[in-house]
Amino acid sequence: MDILKLVSTAVLLSALGLSGCSGMTHQEKGTVAGAAVGGVAGNVLCGGVLCTGAGAVVGGVIGHEITKDKK
């Protein structure tokens, strides 16, 4: 019974996560991806909540700027 709950929860969270990104622009997706990568990198480098948050902020800004339209 426990494995069924785990699989059901994983499927539900995956569906909710994927549907939440459907209306995002290319730049918003880049910001979110950058924040995720930066958060992981900050956690690996320092291992604290402050470093994880700082890495997410820096990664989000970098992702935002990289995916900016070149007009």
N, CA, C, O and CB atoms as a CASP TS submission, in Angstrom:
PFRMAT TS
TARGET T0000
AUTHOR 0000-0000-0000
METHOD Language model
MODEL 1
PARENT N/A
ATOM      1  N   MET     1       0.808  -1.190   0.000  1.00  0.00           N
ATOM      2  CA  MET     1       0.000   0.000   0.000  1.00  0.00           C
ATOM      3  C   MET     1       0.853   1.257   0.000  1.00  0.00           C
ATOM      4  O   MET     1       0.457   2.260  -0.594  1.00  0.00           O
ATOM      5  CB  MET     1      -0.920  -0.003   1.183  1.00  0.00           C
ATOM      6  N   ASP     2       2.012   1.233   0.648  1.00  0.00           N
ATOM      7  CA  ASP     2       2.865   2.409   0.704  1.00  0.00           C
ATOM      8  C   ASP     2       3.421   2.777  -0.668  1.00  0.00           C
ATOM      9  O   ASP     2       3.522   3.960  -0.992  1.00  0.00           O
ATOM     10  CB  ASP     2       4.000   2.177   1.675  1.00  0.00           C
ATOM     11  N   ILE     3       3.780   1.792  -1.472  1.00  0.00           N
ATOM     12  CA  ILE     3       4.327   2.075  -2.793  1.00  0.00           C
ATOM     13  C   ILE     3       3.261   2.691  -3.695  1.00  0.00           C
ATOM     14  O   ILE     3       3.577   3.530  -4.538  1.00  0.00           O
ATOM     15  CB  ILE     3       4.888   0.795  -3.428  1.00  0.00           C
ATOM     16  N   LEU     4       2.013   2.288  -3.529  1.00  0.00           N
ATOM     17  CA  LEU     4       0.923   2.857  -4.312  1.00  0.00           C
ATOM     18  C   LEU     4       0.735   4.337  -3.975  1.00  0.00           C
ATOM     19  O   LEU     4       0.525   5.154  -4.872  1.00  0.00           O
ATOM     20  CB  LEU     4      -0.383   2.079  -4.061  1.00  0.00           C
ATOM     21  N   LYS     5       0.808   4.682  -2.703  1.00  0.00           N
ATOM     22  CA  LYS     5       0.697   6.086  -2.307  1.00  0.00           C
ATOM     23  C   LYS     5       1.863   6.901  -2.850  1.00  0.00           C
ATOM     24  O   LYS     5       1.678   8.032  -3.299  1.00  0.00           O
ATOM     25  CB  LYS     5       0.636   6.208  -0.782  1.00  0.00           C
ATOM     26  N   LEU     6       3.048   6.336  -2.811  1.00  0.00           N
ATOM     27  CA  LEU     6       4.228   7.026  -3.309  1.00  0.00           C
ATOM     28  C   LEU     6       4.129   7.287  -4.807  1.00  0.00           C
ATOM     29  O   LEU     6       4.427   8.391  -5.261  1.00  0.00           O
ATOM     30  CB  LEU     6       5.478   6.219  -3.001  1.00  0.00           C
ATOM     31  N   VAL     7       3.723   6.304  -5.567  1.00  0.00           N
ATOM     32  CA  VAL     7       3.596   6.453  -7.016  1.00  0.00           C
ATOM     33  C   VAL     7       2.479   7.443  -7.351  1.00  0.00           C
ATOM     34  O   VAL     7       2.638   8.284  -8.236  1.00  0.00           O
ATOM     35  CB  VAL     7       3.320   5.085  -7.681  1.00  0.00           C
ATOM     36  N   SER     8       1.369   7.346  -6.656  1.00  0.00           N
ATOM     37  CA  SER     8       0.255   8.269  -6.896  1.00  0.00           C
ATOM     38  C   SER     8       0.651   9.708  -6.602  1.00  0.00           C
ATOM     39  O   SER     8       0.312  10.618  -7.358  1.00  0.00           O
ATOM     40  CB  SER     8      -0.952   7.879  -6.043  1.00  0.00           C
ATOM     41  N   THR     9       1.361   9.909  -5.516  1.00  0.00           N
ATOM     42  CA  THR     9       1.823  11.251  -5.166  1.00  0.00           C
ATOM     43  C   THR     9       2.802  11.774  -6.198  1.00  0.00           C
ATOM     44  O   THR     9       2.733  12.944  -6.576  1.00  0.00           O
ATOM     45  CB  THR     9       2.469  11.253  -3.784  1.00  0.00           C
ATOM     46  N   ALA    10       3.706  10.937  -6.658  1.00  0.00           N
ATOM     47  CA  ALA    10       4.679  11.357  -7.672  1.00  0.00           C
ATOM     48  C   ALA    10       3.996  11.742  -8.977  1.00  0.00           C
ATOM     49  O   ALA    10       4.372  12.734  -9.601  1.00  0.00           O
ATOM     50  CB  ALA    10       5.692  10.243  -7.927  1.00  0.00           C
ATOM     51  N   VAL    11       3.007  10.977  -9.392  1.00  0.00           N
ATOM     52  CA  VAL    11       2.282  11.284 -10.630  1.00  0.00           C
ATOM     53  C   VAL    11       1.511  12.591 -10.485  1.00  0.00           C
ATOM     54  O   VAL    11       1.505  13.410 -11.404  1.00  0.00           O
ATOM     55  CB  VAL    11       1.320  10.133 -10.996  1.00  0.00           C
ATOM     56  N   LEU    12       0.868  12.792  -9.352  1.00  0.00           N
ATOM     57  CA  LEU    12       0.104  14.013  -9.123  1.00  0.00           C
ATOM     58  C   LEU    12       1.013  15.238  -9.113  1.00  0.00           C
ATOM     59  O   LEU    12       0.706  16.246  -9.750  1.00  0.00           O
ATOM     60  CB  LEU    12      -0.666  13.918  -7.806  1.00  0.00           C
ATOM     61  N   LEU    13       2.116  15.155  -8.403  1.00  0.00           N
ATOM     62  CA  LEU    13       3.043  16.286  -8.349  1.00  0.00           C
ATOM     63  C   LEU    13       3.678  16.568  -9.707  1.00  0.00           C
ATOM     64  O   LEU    13       3.900  17.727 -10.056  1.00  0.00           O
ATOM     65  CB  LEU    13       4.130  16.023  -7.317  1.00  0.00           C
ATOM     66  N   SER    14       3.965  15.544 -10.459  1.00  0.00           N
ATOM     67  CA  SER    14       4.522  15.743 -11.798  1.00  0.00           C
ATOM     68  C   SER    14       3.526  16.447 -12.709  1.00  0.00           C
ATOM     69  O   SER    14       3.890  17.361 -13.449  1.00  0.00           O
ATOM     70  CB  SER    14       4.933  14.403 -12.410  1.00  0.00           C
ATOM     71  N   ALA    15       2.286  16.025 -12.654  1.00  0.00           N
ATOM     72  CA  ALA    15       1.253  16.657 -13.485  1.00  0.00           C
ATOM     73  C   ALA    15       1.047  18.113 -13.092  1.00  0.00           C
ATOM     74  O   ALA    15       0.919  18.974 -13.962  1.00  0.00           O
ATOM     75  CB  ALA    15      -0.073  15.893 -13.367  1.00  0.00           C
ATOM     76  N   LEU    16       1.014  18.396 -11.804  1.00  0.00           N
ATOM     77  CA  LEU    16       0.848  19.777 -11.352  1.00  0.00           C
ATOM     78  C   LEU    16       2.063  20.623 -11.729  1.00  0.00           C
ATOM     79  O   LEU    16       1.911  21.770 -12.148  1.00  0.00           O
ATOM     80  CB  LEU    16       0.622  19.821  -9.832  1.00  0.00           C
ATOM     81  N   GLY    17       3.235  20.082 -11.588  1.00  0.00           N
ATOM     82  CA  GLY    17       4.447  20.820 -11.924  1.00  0.00           C
ATOM     83  C   GLY    17       4.545  21.142 -13.404  1.00  0.00           C
ATOM     84  O   GLY    17       4.927  22.251 -13.775  1.00  0.00           O
ATOM     85  N   LEU    18       4.208  20.190 -14.243  1.00  0.00           N
ATOM     86  CA  LEU    18       4.288  20.420 -15.678  1.00  0.00           C
ATOM     87  C   LEU    18       3.195  21.359 -16.169  1.00  0.00           C
ATOM     88  O   LEU    18       3.433  22.140 -17.090  1.00  0.00           O
ATOM     89  CB  LEU    18       4.205  19.107 -16.418  1.00  0.00           C
ATOM     90  N   SER    19       2.027  21.305 -15.591  1.00  0.00           N
ATOM     91  CA  SER    19       0.956  22.198 -16.029  1.00  0.00           C
ATOM     92  C   SER    19       1.199  23.623 -15.554  1.00  0.00           C
ATOM     93  O   SER    19       0.688  24.565 -16.159  1.00  0.00           O
ATOM     94  CB  SER    19      -0.394  21.700 -15.517  1.00  0.00           C
ATOM     95  N   GLY    20       1.958  23.798 -14.499  1.00  0.00           N
ATOM     96  CA  GLY    20       2.253  25.143 -14.011  1.00  0.00           C
ATOM     97  C   GLY    20       3.187  25.910 -14.923  1.00  0.00           C
ATOM     98  O   GLY    20       3.212  27.140 -14.873  1.00  0.00           O
ATOM     99  N   CYS    21       3.949  25.233 -15.747  1.00  0.00           N
ATOM    100  CA  CYS    21       4.907  25.894 -16.639  1.00  0.00           C
ATOM    101  C   CYS    21       4.343  26.143 -18.030  1.00  0.00           C
ATOM    102  O   CYS    21       5.030  26.729 -18.866  1.00  0.00           O
ATOM    103  CB  CYS    21       6.162  25.065 -16.751  1.00  0.00           C
ATOM    104  N   SER    22       3.133  25.723 -18.300  1.00  0.00           N
ATOM    105  CA  SER    22       2.607  25.801 -19.662  1.00  0.00           C
ATOM    106  C   SER    22       2.378  27.230 -20.126  1.00  0.00           C
ATOM    107  O   SER    22       2.496  27.506 -21.320  1.00  0.00           O
ATOM    108  CB  SER    22       1.319  25.032 -19.757  1.00  0.00           C
ATOM    109  N   GLY    23       2.054  28.147 -19.223  1.00  0.00           N
ATOM    110  CA  GLY    23       1.779  29.516 -19.629  1.00  0.00           C
ATOM    111  C   GLY    23       2.963  30.453 -19.462  1.00  0.00           C
ATOM    112  O   GLY    23       2.809  31.667 -19.598  1.00  0.00           O
ATOM    113  N   MET    24       4.133  29.919 -19.172  1.00  0.00           N
ATOM    114  CA  MET    24       5.304  30.756 -18.933  1.00  0.00           C
ATOM    115  C   MET    24       5.997  31.121 -20.242  1.00  0.00           C
ATOM    116  O   MET    24       5.987  30.346 -21.198  1.00  0.00           O
ATOM    117  CB  MET    24       6.284  30.044 -18.001  1.00  0.00           C
ATOM    118  N   THR    25       6.597  32.309 -20.275  1.00  0.00           N
ATOM    119  CA  THR    25       7.376  32.709 -21.431  1.00  0.00           C
ATOM    120  C   THR    25       8.738  32.024 -21.387  1.00  0.00           C
ATOM    121  O   THR    25       9.112  31.392 -20.399  1.00  0.00           O
ATOM    122  CB  THR    25       7.533  34.245 -21.482  1.00  0.00           C
ATOM    123  N   HIS    26       9.464  32.172 -22.490  1.00  0.00           N
ATOM    124  CA  HIS    26      10.800  31.581 -22.568  1.00  0.00           C
ATOM    125  C   HIS    26      11.717  32.179 -21.498  1.00  0.00           C
ATOM    126  O   HIS    26      12.519  31.468 -20.892  1.00  0.00           O
ATOM    127  CB  HIS    26      11.404  31.798 -23.973  1.00  0.00           C
ATOM    128  N   GLN    27      11.593  33.476 -21.273  1.00  0.00           N
ATOM    129  CA  GLN    27      12.443  34.140 -20.283  1.00  0.00           C
ATOM    130  C   GLN    27      12.091  33.705 -18.862  1.00  0.00           C
ATOM    131  O   GLN    27      12.985  33.535 -18.033  1.00  0.00           O
ATOM    132  CB  GLN    27      12.317  35.658 -20.409  1.00  0.00           C
ATOM    133  N   GLU    28      10.811  33.525 -18.571  1.00  0.00           N
ATOM    134  CA  GLU    28      10.409  33.056 -17.244  1.00  0.00           C
ATOM    135  C   GLU    28      10.914  31.643 -16.983  1.00  0.00           C
ATOM    136  O   GLU    28      11.345  31.331 -15.873  1.00  0.00           O
ATOM    137  CB  GLU    28       8.886  33.103 -17.101  1.00  0.00           C
ATOM    138  N   LYS    29      10.862  30.795 -17.993  1.00  0.00           N
ATOM    139  CA  LYS    29      11.385  29.436 -17.838  1.00  0.00           C
ATOM    140  C   LYS    29      12.893  29.455 -17.598  1.00  0.00           C
ATOM    141  O   LYS    29      13.408  28.669 -16.803  1.00  0.00           O
ATOM    142  CB  LYS    29      11.057  28.591 -19.080  1.00  0.00           C
ATOM    143  N   GLY    30      13.599  30.352 -18.286  1.00  0.00           N
ATOM    144  CA  GLY    30      15.032  30.490 -18.077  1.00  0.00           C
ATOM    145  C   GLY    30      15.360  30.966 -16.675  1.00  0.00           C
ATOM    146  O   GLY    30      16.339  30.525 -16.074  1.00  0.00           O
ATOM    147  N   THR    31      14.531  31.875 -16.151  1.00  0.00           N
ATOM    148  CA  THR    31      14.725  32.370 -14.788  1.00  0.00           C
ATOM    149  C   THR    31      14.543  31.255 -13.775  1.00  0.00           C
ATOM    150  O   THR    31      15.343  31.114 -12.851  1.00  0.00           O
ATOM    151  CB  THR    31      13.754  33.513 -14.487  1.00  0.00           C
ATOM    152  N   VAL    32      13.496  30.463 -13.944  1.00  0.00           N
ATOM    153  CA  VAL    32      13.231  29.359 -13.020  1.00  0.00           C
ATOM    154  C   VAL    32      14.337  28.305 -13.106  1.00  0.00           C
ATOM    155  O   VAL    32      14.792  27.797 -12.082  1.00  0.00           O
ATOM    156  CB  VAL    32      11.859  28.720 -13.323  1.00  0.00           C
ATOM    157  N   ALA    33      14.762  27.982 -14.314  1.00  0.00           N
ATOM    158  CA  ALA    33      15.825  26.988 -14.472  1.00  0.00           C
ATOM    159  C   ALA    33      17.129  27.490 -13.861  1.00  0.00           C
ATOM    160  O   ALA    33      17.848  26.730 -13.212  1.00  0.00           O
ATOM    161  CB  ALA    33      16.031  26.651 -15.958  1.00  0.00           C
ATOM    162  N   GLY    34      17.433  28.766 -14.069  1.00  0.00           N
ATOM    163  CA  GLY    34      18.644  29.333 -13.490  1.00  0.00           C
ATOM    164  C   GLY    34      18.603  29.334 -11.977  1.00  0.00           C
ATOM    165  O   GLY    34      19.607  29.058 -11.320  1.00  0.00           O
ATOM    166  N   ALA    35      17.432  29.647 -11.421  1.00  0.00           N
ATOM    167  CA  ALA    35      17.296  29.639  -9.964  1.00  0.00           C
ATOM    168  C   ALA    35      17.469  28.234  -9.400  1.00  0.00           C
ATOM    169  O   ALA    35      18.078  28.055  -8.345  1.00  0.00           O
ATOM    170  CB  ALA    35      15.934  30.202  -9.554  1.00  0.00           C
ATOM    171  N   ALA    36      16.937  27.246 -10.096  1.00  0.00           N
ATOM    172  CA  ALA    36      17.081  25.861  -9.631  1.00  0.00           C
ATOM    173  C   ALA    36      18.538  25.412  -9.669  1.00  0.00           C
ATOM    174  O   ALA    36      19.040  24.821  -8.712  1.00  0.00           O
ATOM    175  CB  ALA    36      16.222  24.918 -10.485  1.00  0.00           C
ATOM    176  N   VAL    37      19.205  25.694 -10.771  1.00  0.00           N
ATOM    177  CA  VAL    37      20.615  25.307 -10.890  1.00  0.00           C
ATOM    178  C   VAL    37      21.473  26.066  -9.884  1.00  0.00           C
ATOM    179  O   VAL    37      22.365  25.494  -9.258  1.00  0.00           O
ATOM    180  CB  VAL    37      21.127  25.564 -12.318  1.00  0.00           C
ATOM    181  N   GLY    38      21.192  27.364  -9.737  1.00  0.00           N
ATOM    182  CA  GLY    38      21.951  28.167  -8.774  1.00  0.00           C
ATOM    183  C   GLY    38      21.738  27.716  -7.342  1.00  0.00           C
ATOM    184  O   GLY    38      22.676  27.712  -6.545  1.00  0.00           O
ATOM    185  N   GLY    39      20.518  27.339  -7.007  1.00  0.00           N
ATOM    186  CA  GLY    39      20.237  26.843  -5.661  1.00  0.00           C
ATOM    187  C   GLY    39      20.986  25.562  -5.353  1.00  0.00           C
ATOM    188  O   GLY    39      21.529  25.393  -4.261  1.00  0.00           O
ATOM    189  N   VAL    40      21.011  24.669  -6.315  1.00  0.00           N
ATOM    190  CA  VAL    40      21.747  23.415  -6.131  1.00  0.00           C
ATOM    191  C   VAL    40      23.243  23.697  -6.010  1.00  0.00           C
ATOM    192  O   VAL    40      23.922  23.128  -5.156  1.00  0.00           O
ATOM    193  CB  VAL    40      21.474  22.441  -7.306  1.00  0.00           C
ATOM    194  N   ALA    41      23.750  24.580  -6.870  1.00  0.00           N
ATOM    195  CA  ALA    41      25.180  24.905  -6.823  1.00  0.00           C
ATOM    196  C   ALA    41      25.543  25.569  -5.494  1.00  0.00           C
ATOM    197  O   ALA    41      26.580  25.253  -4.910  1.00  0.00           O
ATOM    198  CB  ALA    41      25.563  25.829  -8.001  1.00  0.00           C
ATOM    199  N   GLY    42      24.704  26.483  -5.011  1.00  0.00           N
ATOM    200  CA  GLY    42      24.969  27.130  -3.732  1.00  0.00           C
ATOM    201  C   GLY    42      24.960  26.143  -2.582  1.00  0.00           C
ATOM    202  O   GLY    42      25.757  26.259  -1.652  1.00  0.00           O
ATOM    203  N   ASN    43      24.062  25.172  -2.642  1.00  0.00           N
ATOM    204  CA  ASN    43      23.995  24.163  -1.594  1.00  0.00           C
ATOM    205  C   ASN    43      25.218  23.253  -1.631  1.00  0.00           C
ATOM    206  O   ASN    43      25.733  22.863  -0.583  1.00  0.00           O
ATOM    207  CB  ASN    43      22.720  23.336  -1.734  1.00  0.00           C
ATOM    208  N   VAL    44      25.679  22.918  -2.815  1.00  0.00           N
ATOM    209  CA  VAL    44      26.854  22.057  -2.934  1.00  0.00           C
ATOM    210  C   VAL    44      28.111  22.778  -2.445  1.00  0.00           C
ATOM    211  O   VAL    44      28.958  22.178  -1.783  1.00  0.00           O
ATOM    212  CB  VAL    44      27.038  21.599  -4.390  1.00  0.00           C
ATOM    213  N   LEU    45      28.227  24.069  -2.775  1.00  0.00           N
ATOM    214  CA  LEU    45      29.431  24.810  -2.411  1.00  0.00           C
ATOM    215  C   LEU    45      29.527  25.078  -0.912  1.00  0.00           C
ATOM    216  O   LEU    45      30.597  24.910  -0.326  1.00  0.00           O
ATOM    217  CB  LEU    45      29.473  26.118  -3.161  1.00  0.00           C
ATOM    218  N   CYS    46      28.424  25.492  -0.279  1.00  0.00           N
ATOM    219  CA  CYS    46      28.476  25.869   1.145  1.00  0.00           C
ATOM    220  C   CYS    46      27.672  24.934   2.039  1.00  0.00           C
ATOM    221  O   CYS    46      28.080  24.643   3.163  1.00  0.00           O
ATOM    222  CB  CYS    46      27.970  27.283   1.324  1.00  0.00           C
ATOM    223  N   GLY    47      26.535  24.465   1.547  1.00  0.00           N
ATOM    224  CA  GLY    47      25.727  23.539   2.324  1.00  0.00           C
ATOM    225  C   GLY    47      24.793  24.166   3.328  1.00  0.00           C
ATOM    226  O   GLY    47      24.308  23.464   4.216  1.00  0.00           O
ATOM    227  N   GLY    48      24.518  25.438   3.236  1.00  0.00           N
ATOM    228  CA  GLY    48      23.620  26.076   4.177  1.00  0.00           C
ATOM    229  C   GLY    48      22.427  26.700   3.480  1.00  0.00           C
ATOM    230  O   GLY    48      22.400  26.816   2.255  1.00  0.00           O
ATOM    231  N   VAL    49      21.446  27.099   4.265  1.00  0.00           N
ATOM    232  CA  VAL    49      20.246  27.723   3.714  1.00  0.00           C
ATOM    233  C   VAL    49      20.591  29.059   3.062  1.00  0.00           C
ATOM    234  O   VAL    49      20.057  29.388   2.003  1.00  0.00           O
ATOM    235  CB  VAL    49      19.185  27.921   4.813  1.00  0.00           C
ATOM    236  N   LEU    50      21.475  29.826   3.683  1.00  0.00           N
ATOM    237  CA  LEU    50      21.864  31.127   3.148  1.00  0.00           C
ATOM    238  C   LEU    50      22.571  30.968   1.799  1.00  0.00           C
ATOM    239  O   LEU    50      22.293  31.719   0.865  1.00  0.00           O
ATOM    240  CB  LEU    50      22.775  31.866   4.144  1.00  0.00           C
ATOM    241  N   CYS    51      23.459  30.018   1.695  1.00  0.00           N
ATOM    242  CA  CYS    51      24.161  29.787   0.427  1.00  0.00           C
ATOM    243  C   CYS    51      23.214  29.273  -0.653  1.00  0.00           C
ATOM    244  O   CYS    51      23.349  29.643  -1.819  1.00  0.00           O
ATOM    245  CB  CYS    51      25.307  28.793   0.629  1.00  0.00           C
ATOM    246  N   THR    52      22.270  28.432  -0.281  1.00  0.00           N
ATOM    247  CA  THR    52      21.300  27.924  -1.240  1.00  0.00           C
ATOM    248  C   THR    52      20.439  29.063  -1.766  1.00  0.00           C
ATOM    249  O   THR    52      20.196  29.155  -2.970  1.00  0.00           O
ATOM    250  CB  THR    52      20.423  26.836  -0.601  1.00  0.00           C
ATOM    251  N   GLY    53      19.979  29.927  -0.872  1.00  0.00           N
ATOM    252  CA  GLY    53      19.167  31.064  -1.287  1.00  0.00           C
ATOM    253  C   GLY    53      19.941  32.036  -2.147  1.00  0.00           C
ATOM    254  O   GLY    53      19.425  32.521  -3.153  1.00  0.00           O
ATOM    255  N   ALA    54      21.169  32.327  -1.768  1.00  0.00           N
ATOM    256  CA  ALA    54      21.998  33.240  -2.556  1.00  0.00           C
ATOM    257  C   ALA    54      22.285  32.652  -3.938  1.00  0.00           C
ATOM    258  O   ALA    54      22.262  33.369  -4.938  1.00  0.00           O
ATOM    259  CB  ALA    54      23.318  33.541  -1.820  1.00  0.00           C
ATOM    260  N   GLY    55      22.552  31.359  -3.989  1.00  0.00           N
ATOM    261  CA  GLY    55      22.781  30.705  -5.279  1.00  0.00           C
ATOM    262  C   GLY    55      21.546  30.735  -6.158  1.00  0.00           C
ATOM    263  O   GLY    55      21.651  30.907  -7.373  1.00  0.00           O
ATOM    264  N   ALA    56      20.371  30.569  -5.552  1.00  0.00           N
ATOM    265  CA  ALA    56      19.127  30.620  -6.321  1.00  0.00           C
ATOM    266  C   ALA    56      18.890  32.017  -6.883  1.00  0.00           C
ATOM    267  O   ALA    56      18.456  32.165  -8.025  1.00  0.00           O
ATOM    268  CB  ALA    56      17.939  30.196  -5.448  1.00  0.00           C
ATOM    269  N   VAL    57      19.175  33.038  -6.083  1.00  0.00           N
ATOM    270  CA  VAL    57      18.992  34.415  -6.553  1.00  0.00           C
ATOM    271  C   VAL    57      19.949  34.719  -7.699  1.00  0.00           C
ATOM    272  O   VAL    57      19.538  35.245  -8.734  1.00  0.00           O
ATOM    273  CB  VAL    57      19.208  35.416  -5.400  1.00  0.00           C
ATOM    274  N   VAL    58      21.209  34.394  -7.517  1.00  0.00           N
ATOM    275  CA  VAL    58      22.201  34.660  -8.562  1.00  0.00           C
ATOM    276  C   VAL    58      21.879  33.857  -9.819  1.00  0.00           C
ATOM    277  O   VAL    58      21.956  34.385 -10.928  1.00  0.00           O
ATOM    278  CB  VAL    58      23.623  34.323  -8.062  1.00  0.00           C
ATOM    279  N   GLY    59      21.524  32.605  -9.658  1.00  0.00           N
ATOM    280  CA  GLY    59      21.169  31.776 -10.812  1.00  0.00           C
ATOM    281  C   GLY    59      19.930  32.278 -11.526  1.00  0.00           C
ATOM    282  O   GLY    59      19.858  32.228 -12.754  1.00  0.00           O
ATOM    283  N   GLY    60      18.953  32.760 -10.771  1.00  0.00           N
ATOM    284  CA  GLY    60      17.749  33.319 -11.381  1.00  0.00           C
ATOM    285  C   GLY    60      18.049  34.551 -12.202  1.00  0.00           C
ATOM    286  O   GLY    60      17.517  34.710 -13.300  1.00  0.00           O
ATOM    287  N   VAL    61      18.895  35.428 -11.683  1.00  0.00           N
ATOM    288  CA  VAL    61      19.271  36.634 -12.424  1.00  0.00           C
ATOM    289  C   VAL    61      20.038  36.267 -13.698  1.00  0.00           C
ATOM    290  O   VAL    61      19.792  36.835 -14.762  1.00  0.00           O
ATOM    291  CB  VAL    61      20.123  37.569 -11.538  1.00  0.00           C
ATOM    292  N   ILE    62      20.956  35.326 -13.583  1.00  0.00           N
ATOM    293  CA  ILE    62      21.715  34.907 -14.761  1.00  0.00           C
ATOM    294  C   ILE    62      20.789  34.259 -15.795  1.00  0.00           C
ATOM    295  O   ILE    62      20.888  34.557 -16.985  1.00  0.00           O
ATOM    296  CB  ILE    62      22.840  33.926 -14.357  1.00  0.00           C
ATOM    297  N   GLY    63      19.902  33.385 -15.352  1.00  0.00           N
ATOM    298  CA  GLY    63      18.953  32.763 -16.275  1.00  0.00           C
ATOM    299  C   GLY    63      18.041  33.774 -16.930  1.00  0.00           C
ATOM    300  O   GLY    63      17.701  33.631 -18.105  1.00  0.00           O
ATOM    301  N   HIS    64      17.639  34.795 -16.193  1.00  0.00           N
ATOM    302  CA  HIS    64      16.782  35.855 -16.718  1.00  0.00           C
ATOM    303  C   HIS    64      17.516  36.643 -17.804  1.00  0.00           C
ATOM    304  O   HIS    64      16.953  36.929 -18.860  1.00  0.00           O
ATOM    305  CB  HIS    64      16.327  36.798 -15.583  1.00  0.00           C
ATOM    306  N   GLU    65      18.762  36.987 -17.538  1.00  0.00           N
ATOM    307  CA  GLU    65      19.523  37.798 -18.481  1.00  0.00           C
ATOM    308  C   GLU    65      19.945  37.008 -19.726  1.00  0.00           C
ATOM    309  O   GLU    65      19.991  37.561 -20.825  1.00  0.00           O
ATOM    310  CB  GLU    65      20.751  38.366 -17.794  1.00  0.00           C
ATOM    311  N   ILE    66      20.249  35.735 -19.559  1.00  0.00           N
ATOM    312  CA  ILE    66      20.667  34.924 -20.700  1.00  0.00           C
ATOM    313  C   ILE    66      19.519  34.718 -21.684  1.00  0.00           C
ATOM    314  O   ILE    66      19.740  34.695 -22.894  1.00  0.00           O
ATOM    315  CB  ILE    66      21.198  33.572 -20.222  1.00  0.00           C
ATOM    316  N   THR    67      18.304  34.570 -21.179  1.00  0.00           N
ATOM    317  CA  THR    67      17.158  34.296 -22.054  1.00  0.00           C
ATOM    318  C   THR    67      16.434  35.563 -22.478  1.00  0.00           C
ATOM    319  O   THR    67      15.350  35.481 -23.056  1.00  0.00           O
ATOM    320  CB  THR    67      16.185  33.370 -21.360  1.00  0.00           C
ATOM    321  N   LYS    68      16.999  36.723 -22.209  1.00  0.00           N
ATOM    322  CA  LYS    68      16.385  37.986 -22.613  1.00  0.00           C
ATOM    323  C   LYS    68      16.395  38.080 -24.145  1.00  0.00           C
ATOM    324  O   LYS    68      17.347  37.651 -24.796  1.00  0.00           O
ATOM    325  CB  LYS    68      17.135  39.204 -21.974  1.00  0.00           C
ATOM    326  N   ASP    69      15.315  38.651 -24.709  1.00  0.00           N
ATOM    327  CA  ASP    69      15.235  38.836 -26.155  1.00  0.00           C
ATOM    328  C   ASP    69      16.319  39.797 -26.624  1.00  0.00           C
ATOM    329  O   ASP    69      16.566  40.827 -25.995  1.00  0.00           O
ATOM    330  CB  ASP    69      13.845  39.357 -26.562  1.00  0.00           C
ATOM    331  N   LYS    70      16.957  39.452 -27.729  1.00  0.00           N
ATOM    332  CA  LYS    70      18.030  40.271 -28.283  1.00  0.00           C
ATOM    333  C   LYS    70      17.456  41.218 -29.343  1.00  0.00           C
ATOM    334  O   LYS    70      17.619  40.983 -30.540  1.00  0.00           O
ATOM    335  CB  LYS    70      19.149  39.376 -28.892  1.00  0.00           C
ATOM    336  N   LYS    71      16.792  42.274 -28.906  1.00  0.00           N
ATOM    337  CA  LYS    71      16.169  43.210 -29.862  1.00  0.00           C
ATOM    338  C   LYS    71      17.020  44.408 -30.069  1.00  0.00           C
ATOM    339  O   LYS    71      16.657  45.298 -30.837  1.00  0.00           O
ATOM    340  CB  LYS    71      14.801  43.643 -29.394  1.00  0.00           C
TER
END
